[in-house]
Amino acid sequence: MGAPSSGLIAEFFLQNLEDTHLAQISNKHNITAYFRYVDDILVIYDSSHTDIKNIQDDFNMLHPNMMFKAEPESNNQINFLDITIHKTPIKWTASIYKKPTFTDSIIPYTSNHPPQHKHTAIRHLHNRLNTYHLQHNEYKEELDTIHDIMMNNGFPTHAYTPPNLRRPPTTPGQKPGNTTQKWAPFTYIGRETTYITNIFKKADIRITLRTNNTLQNLLMQKAQPLDKYSRSGAYKLTCLECNKVYVGQMVQSFTQRFKEHRNAFKSNRNTSDYAKHALEHLHPFGPIQETMQVLQYQRKGTHLNTIEKFFIYKEFSINTHLNDEFNIIPNRIFEALLKNQ
């Protein structure tokens, strides 16, 4: 989150810092090589006459708001970006590095996404495999990993080659970045979109595809008509007297959940925060048509939990919530969605 230019400004600052101090530090500590990508730095040095602790101390003195952490090699190897560098007496070798939190989840092959989007991850894995100079056993191990990722996400694995979806070469006389090039965005709904976009490609119009399966659409879907309470999903109860709101979810039916709130009100039980509020402030408990509003229909699962948290956060942001505020934590994604709304 933040300004789109923040990354560029940070890179300007780091490059200026390197241009000003790196040569001095490198000569002082006899640094053999220095590599940086964003905030990851790889330093190669001779440990017989260079102490990494002294290098770290000098880096930490460059700016009061910057703190560098040194991670020396272990067992003659070190991780840098997406590779593990192995040191041998005669040469260096590399293997693909995966974090402990690595998962094999990508866009499933059966999902309703443009083929270009689905094949991107597989094409990236194959390109990385053939870019690094891996040993035979490392190459085979990574190839097996790619095969497992494809199989677990429903991709065909028999004699599969990622389609070449790179940009077509420029025609003779056409300059790169030609401002006269026309683009047309399409929302992908299935194969029909492909048939239509092929017509535009013949007219020298570049096509960009998008989907409606975005986080904003998932969390901010318009509520459906309120005359049906037989389904499950997220709901809110609004106090008829003070407009305070309780947000909840139900995996059976909204009617069943409303009866539970009403029974808690009638029997004076502490099983409903909404009923507790009405009893403590002597506010009326209205009928379902006036009190309950369906926020979004959804089956049980993590999606429903996220929807419930989002609408609780929404009411919390305007101080109209009746939910337990101790379970509400800051969420920048929710804040951005509410600001956009």
C-alpha positions as CSV (number, residue, x, y, z in Angstrom):
1,M,0.0,0.0,0.0
2,G,1.1,3.6,-0.4
3,A,2.0,6.0,-3.2
4,P,2.8,4.3,-6.5
5,S,6.0,6.3,-6.7
6,S,7.3,5.2,-3.3
7,G,9.2,2.2,-4.7
8,L,10.9,4.4,-7.3
9,I,11.8,7.0,-4.7
10,A,13.3,4.3,-2.4
11,E,15.4,3.0,-5.3
12,F,16.7,6.6,-6.0
13,F,17.7,6.9,-2.3
14,L,19.5,3.5,-2.2
15,Q,21.4,4.2,-5.5
16,N,22.5,7.6,-4.2
17,L,23.6,5.9,-1.0
18,E,25.6,3.3,-2.9
19,D,27.2,5.9,-5.2
20,T,28.3,8.0,-2.2
21,H,29.6,5.3,0.2
22,L,29.9,1.9,-1.5
23,A,33.3,2.4,-3.1
24,Q,34.8,3.5,0.2
25,I,33.4,0.6,2.2
26,S,34.4,-1.9,-0.5
27,N,38.0,-0.7,-0.5
28,K,38.1,-0.6,3.3
29,H,37.0,-4.2,3.7
30,N,38.3,-5.7,0.4
31,I,34.9,-6.7,-0.8
32,T,35.2,-8.9,-3.8
33,A,31.7,-8.4,-5.3
34,Y,28.5,-6.6,-4.3
35,F,25.0,-7.3,-5.7
36,R,21.6,-5.8,-4.7
37,Y,18.1,-6.4,-5.8
38,V,15.6,-4.0,-4.0
39,D,16.4,-4.7,-0.4
40,D,18.4,-8.0,-0.7
41,I,22.1,-7.6,-0.8
42,L,24.8,-10.3,-1.6
43,V,28.3,-9.5,-0.6
44,I,31.2,-11.8,-1.6
45,Y,34.4,-11.5,0.5
46,D,37.4,-13.4,1.7
47,S,36.8,-14.4,5.3
48,S,40.6,-14.8,6.0
49,H,41.1,-11.0,6.1
50,T,37.5,-9.6,6.1
51,D,35.0,-9.6,9.0
52,I,31.4,-9.5,8.0
53,K,30.5,-7.9,11.4
54,N,32.7,-4.9,10.6
55,I,31.0,-4.5,7.2
56,Q,27.6,-4.6,8.8
57,D,28.6,-2.0,11.3
58,D,29.7,0.4,8.6
59,F,26.5,-0.2,6.6
60,N,24.4,0.6,9.7
61,M,26.2,3.9,10.1
62,L,25.1,5.1,6.7
63,H,21.7,6.4,7.8
64,P,20.0,6.5,11.2
65,N,16.7,5.1,9.9
66,M,18.3,2.1,8.1
67,M,19.3,-1.2,9.8
68,F,21.1,-4.0,7.9
69,K,21.1,-7.6,9.1
70,A,23.8,-9.9,8.1
71,E,23.1,-13.6,7.3
72,P,26.4,-15.4,6.7
73,E,26.6,-18.6,4.7
74,S,25.9,-21.9,6.4
75,N,27.3,-25.2,5.3
76,N,29.0,-23.5,2.3
77,Q,25.7,-22.2,0.9
78,I,23.6,-19.1,1.1
79,N,20.1,-18.1,-0.2
80,F,19.8,-15.1,-2.4
81,L,16.4,-14.2,-4.0
82,D,15.1,-17.4,-5.5
83,I,18.4,-19.4,-5.7
84,T,20.7,-21.1,-3.3
85,I,24.4,-20.6,-4.0
86,H,26.6,-23.6,-3.2
87,K,30.3,-23.1,-2.7
88,T,32.7,-25.9,-3.6
89,P,36.5,-25.9,-3.6
90,I,36.7,-25.4,-7.4
91,K,33.4,-23.6,-8.4
92,W,30.0,-22.3,-7.4
93,T,26.7,-24.0,-8.2
94,A,23.1,-22.9,-7.9
95,S,19.8,-24.5,-7.1
96,I,16.3,-23.2,-6.9
97,Y,15.4,-21.9,-3.4
98,K,11.9,-22.1,-2.0
99,K,10.9,-20.5,1.3
100,P,9.5,-22.6,4.1
101,T,6.1,-21.0,3.4
102,F,6.2,-22.1,-0.3
103,T,2.9,-23.5,-1.6
104,D,2.0,-25.0,-5.0
105,S,-1.1,-22.9,-5.4
106,I,-1.5,-21.1,-8.7
107,I,-4.6,-20.3,-10.8
108,P,-6.3,-23.6,-11.4
109,Y,-6.5,-24.8,-15.0
110,T,-10.3,-25.2,-14.8
111,S,-10.9,-21.7,-13.5
112,N,-12.7,-19.1,-15.7
113,H,-9.6,-17.0,-16.3
114,P,-8.0,-16.0,-19.6
115,P,-5.6,-18.8,-20.8
116,Q,-2.8,-16.2,-20.8
117,H,-3.2,-15.6,-17.1
118,K,-3.3,-19.3,-16.2
119,H,-0.2,-20.2,-18.3
120,T,1.9,-17.4,-16.9
121,A,3.0,-19.2,-13.7
122,I,3.9,-22.4,-15.6
123,R,5.8,-20.4,-18.3
124,H,7.7,-18.5,-15.5
125,L,8.7,-21.8,-13.8
126,H,10.0,-23.2,-17.1
127,N,11.8,-20.0,-18.0
128,R,13.5,-19.9,-14.6
129,L,14.4,-23.6,-14.9
130,N,16.2,-23.0,-18.3
131,T,17.8,-19.7,-17.3
132,Y,19.9,-20.9,-14.3
133,H,22.8,-23.2,-14.9
134,L,21.6,-26.1,-12.7
135,Q,23.3,-29.4,-12.1
136,H,21.6,-32.4,-13.6
137,N,20.1,-33.6,-10.3
138,E,19.0,-30.1,-9.4
139,Y,17.4,-29.6,-12.9
140,K,15.5,-32.9,-12.6
141,E,14.3,-32.1,-9.1
142,E,12.9,-28.7,-10.1
143,L,11.3,-30.3,-13.2
144,D,9.5,-32.8,-10.9
145,T,8.4,-29.9,-8.7
146,I,6.9,-28.1,-11.7
147,H,5.2,-31.3,-12.7
148,D,3.7,-31.6,-9.2
149,I,2.4,-28.0,-9.3
150,M,0.7,-28.6,-12.6
151,M,-0.9,-31.8,-11.5
152,N,-2.1,-30.3,-8.2
153,N,-3.7,-27.4,-10.1
154,G,-5.3,-29.5,-12.8
155,F,-3.0,-28.7,-15.7
156,P,-2.4,-31.4,-18.4
157,T,1.0,-32.9,-17.7
158,H,1.5,-35.3,-20.6
159,A,3.9,-33.8,-23.2
160,Y,2.9,-30.3,-22.0
161,T,4.8,-27.2,-23.3
162,P,3.8,-23.8,-22.1
163,P,2.3,-21.8,-25.0
164,N,4.5,-19.0,-26.4
165,L,2.4,-16.0,-25.4
166,R,5.1,-13.3,-25.9
167,R,4.4,-10.2,-27.8
168,P,4.7,-10.6,-31.5
169,P,7.7,-9.0,-33.2
170,T,7.3,-5.5,-34.5
171,T,6.6,-5.3,-38.2
172,P,9.2,-3.6,-40.5
173,G,9.1,0.2,-40.2
174,Q,7.2,0.0,-36.9
175,K,9.0,1.7,-34.1
176,P,8.8,0.2,-30.6
177,G,6.4,2.0,-28.4
178,N,4.4,3.3,-31.3
179,T,1.8,5.7,-29.8
180,T,-0.7,4.9,-32.6
181,Q,-1.1,1.4,-31.3
182,K,-4.7,0.8,-30.2
183,W,-5.7,-1.3,-27.2
184,A,-9.1,-2.8,-26.3
185,P,-9.9,-4.2,-22.9
186,F,-12.2,-7.2,-22.6
187,T,-13.7,-8.9,-19.5
188,Y,-13.0,-12.7,-19.9
189,I,-16.2,-14.8,-19.6
190,G,-15.0,-18.0,-21.4
191,R,-14.0,-19.2,-24.9
192,E,-16.5,-16.8,-26.5
193,T,-14.2,-14.0,-25.5
194,T,-11.3,-15.6,-27.3
195,Y,-13.4,-15.9,-30.5
196,I,-14.4,-12.2,-30.4
197,T,-10.9,-10.9,-29.5
198,N,-9.4,-12.8,-32.5
199,I,-11.4,-10.6,-34.8
200,F,-10.0,-7.5,-33.3
201,K,-6.4,-8.8,-33.5
202,K,-6.8,-9.1,-37.3
203,A,-7.6,-5.4,-37.3
204,D,-4.2,-4.6,-35.6
205,I,-5.8,-3.9,-32.3
206,R,-4.0,-5.2,-29.2
207,I,-6.2,-7.0,-26.7
208,T,-5.9,-7.0,-22.9
209,L,-8.0,-9.3,-20.8
210,R,-9.4,-8.8,-17.3
211,T,-11.7,-10.8,-15.0
212,N,-14.5,-9.9,-12.5
213,N,-13.0,-12.2,-9.9
214,T,-11.3,-9.4,-8.1
215,L,-11.0,-8.8,-4.3
216,Q,-13.2,-5.7,-4.6
217,N,-16.0,-7.5,-6.3
218,L,-15.9,-10.4,-3.9
219,L,-16.1,-8.3,-0.8
220,M,-18.3,-5.5,-2.1
221,Q,-20.9,-7.4,-4.1
222,K,-24.3,-5.8,-4.0
223,A,-26.8,-7.4,-1.7
224,Q,-29.5,-9.4,-3.3
225,P,-33.3,-8.8,-2.7
226,L,-34.4,-9.0,0.9
227,D,-37.5,-11.2,0.4
228,K,-35.6,-14.5,0.6
229,Y,-34.0,-15.5,3.9
230,S,-33.7,-19.2,3.2
231,R,-30.1,-19.1,2.1
232,S,-26.8,-18.6,4.0
233,G,-24.3,-15.8,4.1
234,A,-23.4,-12.6,5.8
235,Y,-26.1,-10.4,7.4
236,K,-26.5,-7.4,9.6
237,L,-29.1,-6.5,12.2
238,T,-29.9,-2.8,12.6
239,C,-31.4,-1.4,15.8
240,L,-34.6,0.4,15.0
241,E,-34.0,3.0,17.7
242,C,-30.4,4.0,17.5
243,N,-29.2,2.5,14.1
244,K,-26.4,0.5,15.8
245,V,-25.5,-2.5,13.7
246,Y,-24.5,-6.1,14.5
247,V,-22.9,-8.1,11.7
248,G,-22.8,-11.9,11.6
249,Q,-22.9,-15.0,9.4
250,M,-25.1,-18.0,9.1
251,V,-24.4,-21.3,7.4
252,Q,-28.0,-22.6,7.5
253,S,-30.6,-19.9,6.8
254,F,-31.1,-16.3,7.8
255,T,-34.5,-17.1,9.1
256,Q,-33.1,-19.6,11.6
257,R,-30.4,-17.2,12.8
258,F,-33.0,-14.4,13.2
259,K,-35.1,-16.7,15.4
260,E,-32.0,-17.3,17.6
261,H,-31.5,-13.6,18.1
262,R,-35.2,-13.1,18.9
263,N,-35.3,-16.0,21.3
264,A,-32.3,-14.6,23.1
265,F,-34.2,-11.3,23.4
266,K,-37.4,-12.9,24.7
267,S,-35.6,-15.1,27.3
268,N,-33.1,-12.4,28.3
269,R,-30.0,-14.6,27.5
270,N,-26.5,-13.3,26.7
271,T,-26.1,-15.5,23.6
272,S,-26.7,-12.5,21.2
273,D,-24.9,-9.2,21.3
274,Y,-27.7,-7.6,19.3
275,A,-30.4,-8.9,21.8
276,K,-28.2,-7.8,24.7
277,H,-28.0,-4.3,23.3
278,A,-31.8,-4.1,22.8
279,L,-32.4,-5.3,26.4
280,E,-29.9,-3.0,28.1
281,H,-31.2,0.1,26.3
282,L,-34.9,-0.9,26.2
283,H,-34.9,-0.7,22.4
284,P,-37.6,-2.7,20.4
285,F,-36.8,-5.9,18.5
286,G,-38.5,-5.4,15.2
287,P,-39.6,-8.0,12.5
288,I,-37.1,-9.6,10.2
289,Q,-38.1,-7.5,7.2
290,E,-37.2,-4.3,9.1
291,T,-34.3,-5.5,11.2
292,M,-32.2,-7.9,9.1
293,Q,-30.4,-7.1,5.9
294,V,-28.7,-9.7,3.7
295,L,-25.2,-8.4,3.0
296,Q,-24.1,-11.2,0.7
297,Y,-25.1,-14.8,-0.1
298,Q,-22.3,-17.2,0.4
299,R,-21.7,-20.7,1.6
300,K,-19.6,-21.5,4.6
301,G,-15.8,-21.3,4.4
302,T,-12.9,-18.9,4.5
303,H,-14.6,-16.6,1.9
304,L,-17.6,-16.2,4.2
305,N,-15.4,-15.5,7.2
306,T,-13.5,-12.8,5.2
307,I,-16.8,-11.2,4.1
308,E,-18.1,-11.1,7.7
309,K,-14.8,-9.5,8.9
310,F,-15.0,-6.9,6.1
311,F,-18.5,-5.7,7.0
312,I,-17.7,-5.7,10.7
313,Y,-14.7,-3.5,9.9
314,K,-16.9,-1.3,7.8
315,E,-19.3,-0.7,10.7
316,F,-16.4,-0.3,13.1
317,S,-14.8,2.4,10.9
318,I,-18.0,4.6,11.3
319,N,-18.5,3.6,15.0
320,T,-21.9,1.9,14.5
321,H,-20.9,-1.7,15.4
322,L,-22.2,-3.9,18.1
323,N,-19.7,-6.6,17.6
324,D,-16.9,-7.3,20.0
325,E,-14.2,-4.7,19.2
326,F,-11.4,-6.7,20.8
327,N,-11.6,-9.1,17.8
328,I,-11.2,-6.2,15.3
329,I,-7.6,-5.5,14.1
330,P,-6.3,-2.9,11.6
331,N,-6.6,-4.1,8.0
332,R,-5.1,-2.0,5.2
333,I,-6.8,-3.9,2.5
334,F,-10.2,-3.2,4.1
335,E,-9.3,0.4,4.5
336,A,-8.3,0.7,0.9
337,L,-11.6,-0.9,-0.3
338,L,-13.7,1.4,2.0
339,K,-11.8,4.4,0.7
340,N,-12.4,3.4,-2.9
341,Q,-16.1,2.8,-2.2
